[in-house]
């Protein structure tokens, strides 16, 4: 995933919720802008629970249809 605003390939997954839903928000680690909402599959859930920064190379194990 690459940020369309600053072109960084580092991102952060965090839980975001409202009254009805809980989502995994993928944000740019550099500028903080929203990139997308990730599906709630094991890889992204683990990332959101750890709340660390990741690069595109660290998620090569995630199937392409899930990562994009």
N, C-alpha and C positions, 0 to 999 in steps of 0.2 A: 504494500500500500504506500502510495506516495501522496503527500499533501499537495493539493492543487494550488495552494497559496504561496508556500515557501519552498516547495519541492523537496522537503526533507523526507527520508524514508524511515524515520524513527517515529514510533507511535506509542500510545498508552491506551489500555483498555480499562474502563471503569464502569461500575454499576451506576445506572441512572434510573430513577423511578418517579412515578407520579401516583395519583390515587388509585389508578387501575392497572398499570403495567410496570414491569421491571425490564430494562433493556441493558445491553452491553454497548456502551458508547466507545467508539474508537476515535481518539483525538490525536492531533499532531503533538509530539513531545516537545517540539521547538516553539511553535507559535500558539499552540493550544486550541486551534480551530477544529471543529467537528469534521471528521472524514466520512464516517458512516456508522450505522448500527450493525453490529456483528450478530450472527446467528448464535443461539445459546447451545453450542456444542462444547464438548469437553475442553478442547484446546482454548477457546476464547473464555470459557467460564474460569478455567485455571488462571489465565492471564488477568482477568478482571479481579479475581480474588487476591492475587499477589500484588496487583496495582504497581507493577514495574514497567519500565520502558522497554520496548522491543524494536528491533530493526527488521526489515523485510527478510534478511537472510536467516534470522532466527525462526521464522515461521515456514520454512520450506517443507516441513513435514506435514503441514496442513494441506489437505486436498485443494486443488485449484478452485473448484466450484465453491468451496467454503471461504477461502481466503479473499476472493474478489467480490 
